[in-house]
Amino acid sequence: MSKKHAKSAAASGSRARAWHDPDDAPEITDAMLDRATIVKGGKVIQRGRPPLGDNAKQPVTVRLDADIVASYRALGRGWQTQMNADLRRARKLKKAG
């Protein structure tokens, strides 16, 4: 005897149906992915790069002492932005913009 799929309260009145077995899941289409909202750790992740505008930062390759890089990386997320701000202050440059 096969189990019937019960509609969830949220899906009632729509074409969606509850599923329990991953093999029974609906196929994910490109249209579904285009409408998807990505959430990681309760925070919405924006897809794509923000507009760069006229004052886009430029990627560079620079050789720095290991202890300098380690001290900035120890700051955690945003360490490159902090390094940029410190260089700006050291050169006495005003923020572009």
C-alpha positions, 0 to 999 in steps of 0.5 A: 500500500502506498502512502498518500502525500498530505498537503501542508498547511502552507501549501494548501490551495496551491499545486505544491505537495509535501514530500518526505523522500529526497527521491520524490522531490520536485526537479529544481528548474532554472526558473526556480533558482532565479526566484530563490532567496539564499539565506545563510545563518539567518542572513539573506545573501545577495547574489551577484556583485554590487555595482562598482561605479566610477570609484571601483577598487582595483585588484593589486598584487603586493608583497608584505611581511608575513606578520603584517598579513597575519595581524590583519587577517586576525581582525577577521571579516573585512580585514582588507577594508581595514588595511585600505583605511590604514593605508589611506590614513598613512598617505593622508588621502581623503576618501574618494567619492 
